Amino acid sequence: MQWAAVSGAFLASAVEFVEAFTIVLVVGVTINWRSSLLGAFAAAATLALIIATFGVALINFVPLGILRLVIGVLLILFGLKWLKKAILRYSGLKALHDEEAIFEETMAEVRARGEAVSPRVHPFGLALSYKAVLLEGLEVAFIVITFGSSAVTPTCTQACGINLAALGATLAGILVILLGALVRAPLTRIPENTLKFVVGIMLTTFGTFWTGEGLGVEWLFSDAFLIILAALYLLTTLALIAWLKQSKQQRAASTSTVPPVLERK
């Protein structure tokens, strides 16, 4: 289960870090990089404290069976939320997530406030960067704690699992920061919508698996059953997307063929 902790935390955290980076970039460009980076680092320190505190509490006070059941249910809810967005976006019922559009919109809001570039630490810029990183990072903290706490094997304790999940999240953060530093622009080429779709499948799959384990279910083929669960969720999601696309096209066709109502004289 160690690979699940690292890869799951890496992919899910990458999505959140891309969204947080967009706001940090806006603050750096429109106000100054000192305020932007200071807010981001302060939020990162807060998140590290949250992970350390709650991770230790889970390890010391919550039995593994109960932990897997609770975490499994939370992961299912979390994963289904991301899958719902992915289904609506890929079926055309909701606009695709566009980091460049978010960047331009946030920059316009900051400029509308009359914020000017300044070499000093700007309270508004620091607060905006801190809030963005903290809000997105709270989801990262949740993912690290849940994946790490459940990735327990005879050779890896809960502390080991949390450390591995934190490593995956850290690598994702470093990768996003490096890419952002190189391009100094919204990371629009990262397929965020696809990443969210994949991570939604992963979270729902692991959530189902761990919920079953918490209820005492002995899965066929042991951990290998994760592949079967992922395939089932993937096929179901693709079928829903195809059905919604077809329904949308049928509604559009029927609307275009309805004759206009004659105006009464």
PyRosetta script that sets phi, psi and omega in degrees:
from pyrosetta import init, pose_from_sequence

init()
pose = pose_from_sequence("MQWAAVSGAFLASAVEFVEAFTIVLVVGVTINWRSSLLGAFAAAATLALIIATFGVALINFVPLGILRLVIGVLLILFGLKWLKKAILRYSGLKALHDEEAIFEETMAEVRARGEAVSPRVHPFGLALSYKAVLLEGLEVAFIVITFGSSAVTPTCTQACGINLAALGATLAGILVILLGALVRAPLTRIPENTLKFVVGIMLTTFGTFWTGEGLGVEWLFSDAFLIILAALYLLTTLALIAWLKQSKQQRAASTSTVPPVLERK")
pose.set_psi(1, -7.0)
pose.set_omega(1, -179.6)
pose.set_phi(2, -62.6)
pose.set_psi(2, -39.1)
pose.set_omega(2, -179.6)
pose.set_phi(3, -62.9)
pose.set_psi(3, -34.3)
pose.set_omega(3, 179.6)
pose.set_phi(4, -66.5)
pose.set_psi(4, -40.5)
pose.set_omega(4, -179.5)
pose.set_phi(5, -63.8)
pose.set_psi(5, -44.9)
pose.set_omega(5, -176.8)
pose.set_phi(6, -71.3)
pose.set_psi(6, -51.0)
pose.set_omega(6, -176.0)
pose.set_phi(7, -67.8)
pose.set_psi(7, -41.8)
pose.set_omega(7, 179.5)
pose.set_phi(8, -63.2)
pose.set_psi(8, -46.2)
pose.set_omega(8, 179.1)
pose.set_phi(9, -65.2)
pose.set_psi(9, -37.0)
pose.set_omega(9, -179.5)
pose.set_phi(10, -63.9)
pose.set_psi(10, -51.4)
pose.set_omega(10, -176.3)
pose.set_phi(11, -65.9)
pose.set_psi(11, -48.0)
pose.set_omega(11, -178.4)
pose.set_phi(12, -64.4)
pose.set_psi(12, -39.8)
pose.set_omega(12, -179.3)
pose.set_phi(13, -69.1)
pose.set_psi(13, -34.3)
pose.set_omega(13, 179.6)
pose.set_phi(14, -59.2)
pose.set_psi(14, -41.6)
pose.set_omega(14, 178.9)
pose.set_phi(15, -60.7)
pose.set_psi(15, -47.4)
pose.set_omega(15, -177.4)
pose.set_phi(16, -67.6)
pose.set_psi(16, -38.5)
pose.set_omega(16, -179.0)
pose.set_phi(17, -66.8)
pose.set_psi(17, -34.7)
pose.set_omega(17, 177.4)
pose.set_phi(18, -62.1)
pose.set_psi(18, -43.6)
pose.set_omega(18, 179.8)
pose.set_phi(19, -65.9)
pose.set_psi(19, -41.3)
pose.set_omega(19, 179.4)
pose.set_phi(20, -67.2)
pose.set_psi(20, -38.2)
pose.set_omega(20, -179.0)
pose.set_phi(21, -60.9)
pose.set_psi(21, -34.6)
pose.set_omega(21, -179.2)
pose.set_phi(22, -59.4)
pose.set_psi(22, -43.5)
pose.set_omega(22, -180.0)
pose.set_phi(23, -71.0)
pose.set_psi(23, -41.5)
pose.set_omega(23, 178.2)
pose.set_phi(24, -59.6)
pose.set_psi(24, -39.9)
pose.set_omega(24, 178.4)
pose.set_phi(25, -63.8)
pose.set_psi(25, -41.8)
pose.set_omega(25, 179.1)
pose.set_phi(26, -59.3)
pose.set_psi(26, -47.5)
pose.set_omega(26, -179.0)
pose.set_phi(27, -62.9)
pose.set_psi(27, -42.5)
pose.set_omega(27, 179.9)
pose.set_phi(28, -63.1)
pose.set_psi(28, -39.0)
pose.set_omega(28, -177.1)
pose.set_phi(29, -77.3)
pose.set_psi(29, -42.5)
pose.set_omega(29, -172.8)
pose.set_phi(30, -88.8)
pose.set_psi(30, -28.5)
pose.set_omega(30, -177.8)
pose.set_phi(31, -113.7)
pose.set_psi(31, -80.9)
pose.set_omega(31, 170.0)
pose.set_phi(32, -169.7)
pose.set_psi(32, 157.8)
pose.set_omega(32, -176.2)
pose.set_phi(33, -73.2)
pose.set_psi(33, -24.7)
pose.set_omega(33, 179.3)
pose.set_phi(34, -63.2)
pose.set_psi(34, -48.6)
pose.set_omega(34, 178.8)
pose.set_phi(35, -64.7)
pose.set_psi(35, -41.4)
pose.set_omega(35, -177.8)
pose.set_phi(36, -62.6)
pose.set_psi(36, -50.9)
pose.set_omega(36, -176.2)
pose.set_phi(37, -71.9)
pose.set_psi(37, -35.1)
pose.set_omega(37, 178.6)
pose.set_phi(38, -63.6)
pose.set_psi(38, -43.5)
pose.set_omega(38, 177.2)
pose.set_phi(39, -63.4)
pose.set_psi(39, -40.3)
pose.set_omega(39, 179.9)
pose.set_phi(40, -65.5)
pose.set_psi(40, -44.4)
pose.set_omega(40, -179.5)
pose.set_phi(41, -67.5)
pose.set_psi(41, -36.6)
pose.set_omega(41, 177.6)
pose.set_phi(42, -64.2)
pose.set_psi(42, -40.5)
pose.set_omega(42, 177.6)
pose.set_phi(43, -66.1)
pose.set_psi(43, -39.7)
pose.set_omega(43, 178.6)
pose.set_phi(44, -62.4)
pose.set_psi(44, -39.9)
pose.set_omega(44, 177.9)
pose.set_phi(45, -65.2)
pose.set_psi(45, -40.6)
pose.set_omega(45, 177.3)
pose.set_phi(46, -61.2)
pose.set_psi(46, -43.1)
pose.set_omega(46, -179.7)
pose.set_phi(47, -66.0)
pose.set_psi(47, -39.9)
pose.set_omega(47, 178.1)
pose.set_phi(48, -61.1)
pose.set_psi(48, -39.0)
pose.set_omega(48, 177.7)
pose.set_phi(49, -65.5)
pose.set_psi(49, -41.6)
pose.set_omega(49, 179.3)
pose.set_phi(50, -62.9)
pose.set_psi(50, -45.5)
pose.set_omega(50, -179.5)
pose.set_phi(51, -63.5)
pose.set_psi(51, -44.6)
pose.set_omega(51, -179.3)
pose.set_phi(52, -64.0)
pose.set_psi(52, -43.1)
pose.set_omega(52, -176.9)
pose.set_phi(53, -67.7)
pose.set_psi(53, -54.4)
pose.set_omega(53, -176.3)
pose.set_phi(54, -73.4)
pose.set_psi(54, -31.2)
pose.set_omega(54, 177.2)
pose.set_phi(55, -63.4)
pose.set_psi(55, -45.6)
pose.set_omega(55, 178.8)
pose.set_phi(56, -63.9)
pose.set_psi(56, -41.3)
pose.set_omega(56, 179.5)
pose.set_phi(57, -61.1)
pose.set_psi(57, -43.5)
pose.set_omega(57, 178.9)
pose.set_phi(58, -63.5)
pose.set_psi(58, -42.7)
pose.set_omega(58, -178.4)
pose.set_phi(59, -63.4)
pose.set_psi(59, -40.9)
pose.set_omega(59, -171.8)
pose.set_phi(60, -85.7)
pose.set_psi(60, -27.3)
pose.set_omega(60, -168.0)
pose.set_phi(61, -120.8)
pose.set_psi(61, -14.5)
pose.set_omega(61, -175.6)
pose.set_phi(62, -110.8)
pose.set_psi(62, 123.8)
pose.set_omega(62, 177.3)
pose.set_phi(63, -61.0)
pose.set_psi(63, 148.5)
pose.set_omega(63, -174.2)
pose.set_phi(64, -61.6)
pose.set_psi(64, -39.8)
pose.set_omega(64, -179.1)
pose.set_phi(65, -62.5)
pose.set_psi(65, -46.2)
pose.set_omega(65, 178.6)
pose.set_phi(66, -65.9)
pose.set_psi(66, -39.8)
pose.set_omega(66, -179.3)
pose.set_phi(67, -61.2)
pose.set_psi(67, -44.8)
pose.set_omega(67, -179.1)
pose.set_phi(68, -66.3)
pose.set_psi(68, -36.5)
pose.set_omega(68, 178.7)
pose.set_phi(69, -65.2)
pose.set_psi(69, -49.4)
pose.set_omega(69, -178.6)
pose.set_phi(70, -64.7)
pose.set_psi(70, -46.3)
pose.set_omega(70, -179.1)
pose.set_phi(71, -64.7)
pose.set_psi(71, -38.7)
pose.set_omega(71, 179.1)
pose.set_phi(72, -59.8)
pose.set_psi(72, -45.6)
pose.set_omega(72, 179.4)
pose.set_phi(73, -64.1)
pose.set_psi(73, -42.6)
pose.set_omega(73, 179.2)
pose.set_phi(74, -63.4)
pose.set_psi(74, -40.8)
pose.set_omega(74, 179.5)
pose.set_phi(75, -66.1)
pose.set_psi(75, -37.4)
pose.set_omega(75, 177.0)
pose.set_phi(76, -61.2)
pose.set_psi(76, -47.7)
pose.set_omega(76, -179.7)
pose.set_phi(77, -63.1)
pose.set_psi(77, -42.6)
pose.set_omega(77, -179.8)
pose.set_phi(78, -64.8)
pose.set_psi(78, -45.6)
pose.set_omega(78, -179.1)
pose.set_phi(79, -66.6)
pose.set_psi(79, -40.2)
pose.set_omega(79, 179.3)
pose.set_phi(80, -65.1)
pose.set_psi(80, -32.2)
pose.set_omega(80, 177.2)
pose.set_phi(81, -63.4)
pose.set_psi(81, -44.1)
pose.set_omega(81, 179.1)
pose.set_phi(82, -69.4)
pose.set_psi(82, -38.2)
pose.set_omega(82, 178.9)
pose.set_phi(83, -65.4)
pose.set_psi(83, -38.0)
pose.set_omega(83, 178.1)
pose.set_phi(84, -59.4)
pose.set_psi(84, -45.9)
pose.set_omega(84, 178.6)
pose.set_phi(85, -62.7)
pose.set_psi(85, -41.5)
pose.set_omega(85, -179.5)
pose.set_phi(86, -64.6)
pose.set_psi(86, -41.5)
pose.set_omega(86, 179.7)
pose.set_phi(87, -63.1)
pose.set_psi(87, -45.5)
pose.set_omega(87, -179.5)
pose.set_phi(88, -65.3)
pose.set_psi(88, -37.6)
pose.set_omega(88, -178.5)
pose.set_phi(89, -72.1)
pose.set_psi(89, -45.1)
pose.set_omega(89, -177.3)
pose.set_phi(90, -75.5)
pose.set_psi(90, -18.5)
pose.set_omega(90, 176.0)
pose.set_phi(91, -89.1)
pose.set_psi(91, -4.1)
pose.set_omega(91, 177.8)
pose.set_phi(92, 86.2)
pose.set_psi(92, 7.5)
pose.set_omega(92, -179.5)
pose.set_phi(93, -88.0)
pose.set_psi(93, -8.8)
pose.set_omega(93, 178.8)
pose.set_phi(94, -146.0)
pose.set_psi(94, 143.2)
pose.set_omega(94, -177.7)
pose.set_phi(95, -66.3)
pose.set_psi(95, 144.6)
pose.set_omega(95, 176.9)
pose.set_phi(96, -65.9)
pose.set_psi(96, 148.2)
pose.set_omega(96, 179.9)
pose.set_phi(97, -68.9)
pose.set_psi(97, 124.2)
pose.set_omega(97, -175.1)
pose.set_phi(98, -123.1)
pose.set_psi(98, 106.0)
pose.set_omega(98, -178.3)
pose.set_phi(99, -66.1)
pose.set_psi(99, -33.6)
pose.set_omega(99, 179.8)
pose.set_phi(100, -66.1)
pose.set_psi(100, -40.2)
pose.set_omega(100, 178.1)
pose.set_phi(101, -65.6)
pose.set_psi(101, -40.9)
pose.set_omega(101, 178.0)
pose.set_phi(102, -63.3)
pose.set_psi(102, -40.5)
pose.set_omega(102, 178.6)
pose.set_phi(103, -59.3)
pose.set_psi(103, -50.3)
pose.set_omega(103, -178.6)
pose.set_phi(104, -63.8)
pose.set_psi(104, -40.0)
pose.set_omega(104, -179.3)
pose.set_phi(105, -66.2)
pose.set_psi(105, -44.8)
pose.set_omega(105, 180.0)
pose.set_phi(106, -66.7)
pose.set_psi(106, -39.6)
pose.set_omega(106, 178.8)
pose.set_phi(107, -62.9)
pose.set_psi(107, -39.9)
pose.set_omega(107, 178.3)
pose.set_phi(108, -63.3)
pose.set_psi(108, -39.3)
pose.set_omega(108, 179.3)
pose.set_phi(109, -65.0)
pose.set_psi(109, -41.7)
pose.set_omega(109, 179.9)
pose.set_phi(110, -65.7)
pose.set_psi(110, -43.4)
pose.set_omega(110, 179.2)
pose.set_phi(111, -65.7)
pose.set_psi(111, -33.9)
pose.set_omega(111, 179.1)
pose.set_phi(112, -65.0)
pose.set_psi(112, -25.0)
pose.set_omega(112, 176.6)
pose.set_phi(113, -76.4)
pose.set_psi(113, -10.0)
pose.set_omega(113, -179.4)
pose.set_phi(114, 81.9)
pose.set_psi(114, 17.8)
pose.set_omega(114, 179.6)
pose.set_phi(115, -71.2)
pose.set_psi(115, 130.7)
pose.set_omega(115, -178.4)
pose.set_phi(116, -112.9)
pose.set_psi(116, 157.4)
pose.set_omega(116, 178.1)
pose.set_phi(117, -65.5)
pose.set_psi(117, 130.0)
pose.set_omega(117, -177.5)
pose.set_phi(118, -143.1)
pose.set_psi(118, 142.8)
pose.set_omega(118, 179.6)
pose.set_phi(119, -74.5)
pose.set_psi(119, -17.9)
pose.set_omega(119, -178.1)
pose.set_phi(120, -83.9)
pose.set_psi(120, 163.6)
pose.set_omega(120, 175.9)
pose.set_phi(121, -67.5)
pose.set_psi(121, 123.0)
pose.set_omega(121, -176.5)
pose.set_phi(122, -101.0)
pose.set_psi(122, 122.1)
pose.set_omega(122, -176.3)
pose.set_phi(123, -56.5)
pose.set_psi(123, -43.0)
pose.set_omega(123, -178.8)
pose.set_phi(124, -65.4)
pose.set_psi(124, -45.0)
pose.set_omega(124, 179.5)
pose.set_phi(125, -63.6)
pose.set_psi(125, -42.9)
pose.set_omega(125, 178.4)
pose.set_phi(126, -62.3)
pose.set_psi(126, -44.7)
pose.set_omega(126, -178.4)
pose.set_phi(127, -65.9)
pose.set_psi(127, -40.1)
pose.set_omega(127, -179.5)
pose.set_phi(128, -65.1)
pose.set_psi(128, -44.0)
pose.set_omega(128, 178.8)
pose.set_phi(129, -66.1)
pose.set_psi(129, -43.4)
pose.set_omega(129, 179.5)
pose.set_phi(130, -61.1)
pose.set_psi(130, -46.1)
pose.set_omega(130, -178.0)
pose.set_phi(131, -63.6)
pose.set_psi(131, -43.0)
pose.set_omega(131, -178.2)
pose.set_phi(132, -62.6)
pose.set_psi(132, -48.5)
pose.set_omega(132, -178.7)
pose.set_phi(133, -67.6)
pose.set_psi(133, -38.4)
pose.set_omega(133, -179.1)
pose.set_phi(134, -66.7)
pose.set_psi(134, -45.8)
pose.set_omega(134, -178.0)
pose.set_phi(135, -64.2)
pose.set_psi(135, -46.8)
pose.set_omega(135, 177.7)
pose.set_phi(136, -68.5)
pose.set_psi(136, -35.9)
pose.set_omega(136, -178.2)
pose.set_phi(137, -69.8)
pose.set_psi(137, -26.4)
pose.set_omega(137, 177.6)
pose.set_phi(138, -62.3)
pose.set_psi(138, -35.3)
pose.set_omega(138, 175.6)
pose.set_phi(139, -68.2)
pose.set_psi(139, -37.3)
pose.set_omega(139, 176.0)
pose.set_phi(140, -62.6)
pose.set_psi(140, -44.0)
pose.set_omega(140, 179.3)
pose.set_phi(141, -60.8)
pose.set_psi(141, -42.8)
pose.set_omega(141, 177.6)
pose.set_phi(142, -60.1)
pose.set_psi(142, -44.4)
pose.set_omega(142, -179.0)
pose.set_phi(143, -65.3)
pose.set_psi(143, -43.8)
pose.set_omega(143, 180.0)
pose.set_phi(144, -61.5)
pose.set_psi(144, -46.3)
pose.set_omega(144, -177.7)
pose.set_phi(145, -66.4)
pose.set_psi(145, -43.0)
pose.set_omega(145, -176.9)
pose.set_phi(146, -70.7)
pose.set_psi(146, -47.3)
pose.set_omega(146, 178.2)
pose.set_phi(147, -64.3)
pose.set_psi(147, -45.2)
pose.set_omega(147, -177.2)
pose.set_phi(148, -65.7)
pose.set_psi(148, -40.8)
pose.set_omega(148, -177.9)
pose.set_phi(149, -68.3)
pose.set_psi(149, -27.2)
pose.set_omega(149, -177.5)
pose.set_phi(150, -94.6)
pose.set_psi(150, -11.4)
pose.set_omega(150, -178.3)
pose.set_phi(151, -86.9)
pose.set_psi(151, 63.0)
pose.set_omega(151, -177.0)
pose.set_phi(152, -105.5)
pose.set_psi(152, 129.2)
pose.set_omega(152, 176.4)
pose.set_phi(153, -133.3)
pose.set_psi(153, 171.2)
pose.set_omega(153, 177.3)
pose.set_phi(154, -57.4)
pose.set_psi(154, -23.7)
pose.set_omega(154, -178.1)
pose.set_phi(155, -103.6)
pose.set_psi(155, -1.4)
pose.set_omega(155, -177.5)
pose.set_phi(156, -141.0)
pose.set_psi(156, 118.2)
pose.set_omega(156, 179.7)
pose.set_phi(157, -79.5)
pose.set_psi(157, 178.5)
pose.set_omega(157, 177.1)
pose.set_phi(158, -62.4)
pose.set_psi(158, -38.7)
pose.set_omega(158, 177.8)
pose.set_phi(159, -62.0)
pose.set_psi(159, -40.9)
pose.set_omega(159, 177.6)
pose.set_phi(160, -62.1)
pose.set_psi(160, -43.7)
pose.set_omega(160, -179.5)
pose.set_phi(161, -62.5)
pose.set_psi(161, -43.3)
pose.set_omega(161, 179.3)
pose.set_phi(162, -64.4)
pose.set_psi(162, -39.6)
pose.set_omega(162, 178.0)
pose.set_phi(163, -63.3)
pose.set_psi(163, -39.6)
pose.set_omega(163, 179.3)
pose.set_phi(164, -67.3)
pose.set_psi(164, -43.3)
pose.set_omega(164, 177.8)
pose.set_phi(165, -63.8)
pose.set_psi(165, -39.8)
pose.set_omega(165, 177.3)
pose.set_phi(166, -64.1)
pose.set_psi(166, -34.7)
pose.set_omega(166, 177.0)
pose.set_phi(167, -63.6)
pose.set_psi(167, -44.0)
pose.set_omega(167, 178.0)
pose.set_phi(168, -60.9)
pose.set_psi(168, -43.9)
pose.set_omega(168, 179.2)
pose.set_phi(169, -65.9)
pose.set_psi(169, -39.1)
pose.set_omega(169, 179.4)
pose.set_phi(170, -64.5)
pose.set_psi(170, -42.6)
pose.set_omega(170, 178.2)
pose.set_phi(171, -61.8)
pose.set_psi(171, -40.2)
pose.set_omega(171, 177.8)
pose.set_phi(172, -63.2)
pose.set_psi(172, -43.4)
pose.set_omega(172, 179.1)
pose.set_phi(173, -62.7)
pose.set_psi(173, -43.4)
pose.set_omega(173, 179.6)
pose.set_phi(174, -63.8)
pose.set_psi(174, -41.8)
pose.set_omega(174, 180.0)
pose.set_phi(175, -62.1)
pose.set_psi(175, -46.3)
pose.set_omega(175, -179.9)
pose.set_phi(176, -63.4)
pose.set_psi(176, -42.0)
pose.set_omega(176, 179.9)
pose.set_phi(177, -64.2)
pose.set_psi(177, -43.3)
pose.set_omega(177, 179.3)
pose.set_phi(178, -63.2)
pose.set_psi(178, -45.3)
pose.set_omega(178, 178.5)
pose.set_phi(179, -62.8)
pose.set_psi(179, -42.2)
pose.set_omega(179, 179.1)
pose.set_phi(180, -65.2)
pose.set_psi(180, -38.8)
pose.set_omega(180, 179.1)
pose.set_phi(181, -66.8)
pose.set_psi(181, -31.5)
pose.set_omega(181, -179.8)
pose.set_phi(182, -73.4)
pose.set_psi(182, -43.6)
pose.set_omega(182, -174.7)
pose.set_phi(183, -95.3)
pose.set_psi(183, -25.4)
pose.set_omega(183, -178.4)
pose.set_phi(184, 49.4)
pose.set_psi(184, 46.4)
pose.set_omega(184, -179.9)
pose.set_phi(185, -155.0)
pose.set_psi(185, 163.6)
pose.set_omega(185, 176.9)
pose.set_phi(186, -55.6)
pose.set_psi(186, 138.3)
pose.set_omega(186, -176.8)
pose.set_phi(187, -80.4)
pose.set_psi(187, 69.4)
pose.set_omega(187, -175.3)
pose.set_phi(188, -75.5)
pose.set_psi(188, -20.4)
pose.set_omega(188, -177.0)
pose.set_phi(189, -83.5)
pose.set_psi(189, -11.2)
pose.set_omega(189, 174.2)
pose.set_phi(190, -75.2)
pose.set_psi(190, 123.6)
pose.set_omega(190, -176.1)
pose.set_phi(191, -72.3)
pose.set_psi(191, 74.6)
pose.set_omega(191, -173.3)
pose.set_phi(192, -63.1)
pose.set_psi(192, -40.0)
pose.set_omega(192, 179.5)
pose.set_phi(193, -62.5)
pose.set_psi(193, -40.2)
pose.set_omega(193, 177.4)
pose.set_phi(194, -67.0)
pose.set_psi(194, -41.1)
pose.set_omega(194, 177.9)
pose.set_phi(195, -60.0)
pose.set_psi(195, -42.8)
pose.set_omega(195, 179.4)
pose.set_phi(196, -64.0)
pose.set_psi(196, -37.6)
pose.set_omega(196, 177.7)
pose.set_phi(197, -62.8)
pose.set_psi(197, -47.8)
pose.set_omega(197, -179.3)
pose.set_phi(198, -64.1)
pose.set_psi(198, -45.1)
pose.set_omega(198, -179.0)
pose.set_phi(199, -65.9)
pose.set_psi(199, -36.3)
pose.set_omega(199, 176.2)
pose.set_phi(200, -60.1)
pose.set_psi(200, -42.4)
pose.set_omega(200, 176.3)
pose.set_phi(201, -61.8)
pose.set_psi(201, -44.5)
pose.set_omega(201, -178.6)
pose.set_phi(202, -63.0)
pose.set_psi(202, -48.7)
pose.set_omega(202, -177.6)
pose.set_phi(203, -62.1)
pose.set_psi(203, -43.3)
pose.set_omega(203, 179.9)
pose.set_phi(204, -65.8)
pose.set_psi(204, -38.6)
pose.set_omega(204, 179.5)
pose.set_phi(205, -63.9)
pose.set_psi(205, -52.4)
pose.set_omega(205, -179.5)
pose.set_phi(206, -65.9)
pose.set_psi(206, -36.2)
pose.set_omega(206, 177.7)
pose.set_phi(207, -61.5)
pose.set_psi(207, -43.4)
pose.set_omega(207, 177.7)
pose.set_phi(208, -63.2)
pose.set_psi(208, -43.5)
pose.set_omega(208, -178.2)
pose.set_phi(209, -63.0)
pose.set_psi(209, -47.2)
pose.set_omega(209, -177.1)
pose.set_phi(210, -73.6)
pose.set_psi(210, -31.1)
pose.set_omega(210, 174.1)
pose.set_phi(211, -63.1)
pose.set_psi(211, -43.2)
pose.set_omega(211, 176.8)
pose.set_phi(212, -61.1)
pose.set_psi(212, -42.6)
pose.set_omega(212, 178.7)
pose.set_phi(213, -64.2)
pose.set_psi(213, -39.3)
pose.set_omega(213, 178.9)
pose.set_phi(214, -64.6)
pose.set_psi(214, -27.8)
pose.set_omega(214, 178.2)
pose.set_phi(215, -89.6)
pose.set_psi(215, 1.9)
pose.set_omega(215, 178.1)
pose.set_phi(216, 89.5)
pose.set_psi(216, 13.9)
pose.set_omega(216, 179.5)
pose.set_phi(217, -74.5)
pose.set_psi(217, 134.3)
pose.set_omega(217, 174.9)
pose.set_phi(218, -101.9)
pose.set_psi(218, 103.9)
pose.set_omega(218, -174.4)
pose.set_phi(219, -70.0)
pose.set_psi(219, 142.0)
pose.set_omega(219, 175.3)
pose.set_phi(220, -64.0)
pose.set_psi(220, 135.4)
pose.set_omega(220, -179.1)
pose.set_phi(221, 66.2)
pose.set_psi(221, 13.6)
pose.set_omega(221, 176.7)
pose.set_phi(222, 57.5)
pose.set_psi(222, -130.4)
pose.set_omega(222, -176.1)
pose.set_phi(223, -64.6)
pose.set_psi(223, -23.6)
pose.set_omega(223, -179.7)
pose.set_phi(224, -64.7)
pose.set_psi(224, -18.5)
pose.set_omega(224, 178.8)
pose.set_phi(225, -66.6)
pose.set_psi(225, -16.6)
pose.set_omega(225, 175.5)
pose.set_phi(226, -57.7)
pose.set_psi(226, -36.8)
pose.set_omega(226, 179.7)
pose.set_phi(227, -64.9)
pose.set_psi(227, -40.7)
pose.set_omega(227, 179.2)
pose.set_phi(228, -65.6)
pose.set_psi(228, -43.9)
pose.set_omega(228, 178.7)
pose.set_phi(229, -61.7)
pose.set_psi(229, -44.5)
pose.set_omega(229, 179.9)
pose.set_phi(230, -61.8)
pose.set_psi(230, -40.9)
pose.set_omega(230, 179.3)
pose.set_phi(231, -64.5)
pose.set_psi(231, -39.6)
pose.set_omega(231, 179.0)
pose.set_phi(232, -64.4)
pose.set_psi(232, -46.2)
pose.set_omega(232, 178.9)
pose.set_phi(233, -65.1)
pose.set_psi(233, -38.4)
pose.set_omega(233, 180.0)
pose.set_phi(234, -64.4)
pose.set_psi(234, -47.0)
pose.set_omega(234, -179.5)
pose.set_phi(235, -64.6)
pose.set_psi(235, -40.3)
pose.set_omega(235, 178.8)
pose.set_phi(236, -63.6)
pose.set_psi(236, -43.2)
pose.set_omega(236, -179.8)
pose.set_phi(237, -65.0)
pose.set_psi(237, -44.0)
pose.set_omega(237, 178.8)
pose.set_phi(238, -63.0)
pose.set_psi(238, -38.2)
pose.set_omega(238, 178.0)
pose.set_phi(239, -64.8)
pose.set_psi(239, -40.5)
pose.set_omega(239, 178.0)
pose.set_phi(240, -64.4)
pose.set_psi(240, -41.2)
pose.set_omega(240, 179.0)
pose.set_phi(241, -62.6)
pose.set_psi(241, -45.5)
pose.set_omega(241, 179.9)
pose.set_phi(242, -62.7)
pose.set_psi(242, -41.3)
pose.set_omega(242, -179.6)
pose.set_phi(243, -65.6)
pose.set_psi(243, -42.5)
pose.set_omega(243, -180.0)
pose.set_phi(244, -67.1)
pose.set_psi(244, -38.3)
pose.set_omega(244, 176.6)
pose.set_phi(245, -61.3)
pose.set_psi(245, -44.8)
pose.set_omega(245, -179.9)
pose.set_phi(246, -64.6)
pose.set_psi(246, -41.9)
pose.set_omega(246, 178.8)
pose.set_phi(247, -63.2)
pose.set_psi(247, -40.5)
pose.set_omega(247, 178.9)
pose.set_phi(248, -63.8)
pose.set_psi(248, -43.2)
pose.set_omega(248, 179.3)
pose.set_phi(249, -64.7)
pose.set_psi(249, -38.7)
pose.set_omega(249, 178.8)
pose.set_phi(250, -66.4)
pose.set_psi(250, -39.9)
pose.set_omega(250, 178.2)
pose.set_phi(251, -66.2)
pose.set_psi(251, -39.6)
pose.set_omega(251, 178.8)
pose.set_phi(252, -65.3)
pose.set_psi(252, -39.8)
pose.set_omega(252, 180.0)
pose.set_phi(253, -67.4)
pose.set_psi(253, -41.7)
pose.set_omega(253, -179.7)
pose.set_phi(254, -67.6)
pose.set_psi(254, -34.4)
pose.set_omega(254, 179.0)
pose.set_phi(255, -67.6)
pose.set_psi(255, -39.1)
pose.set_omega(255, -178.0)
pose.set_phi(256, -72.1)
pose.set_psi(256, -20.6)
pose.set_omega(256, -178.4)
pose.set_phi(257, -94.7)
pose.set_psi(257, -7.0)
pose.set_omega(257, 179.9)
pose.set_phi(258, -74.0)
pose.set_psi(258, 125.2)
pose.set_omega(258, -178.9)
pose.set_phi(259, -68.5)
pose.set_psi(259, 147.2)
pose.set_omega(259, 179.7)
pose.set_phi(260, -66.1)
pose.set_psi(260, 148.2)
pose.set_omega(260, 179.7)
pose.set_phi(261, -75.2)
pose.set_psi(261, 128.7)
pose.set_omega(261, -179.2)
pose.set_phi(262, -69.7)
pose.set_psi(262, 136.4)
pose.set_omega(262, 179.4)
pose.set_phi(263, -72.7)
pose.set_psi(263, 131.7)
pose.set_omega(263, 178.3)
pose.set_phi(264, -73.2)
pose.set_psi(264, 137.3)
pose.set_omega(264, 178.0)
pose.set_phi(265, -92.0)
pose.dump_pdb("model.pdb")
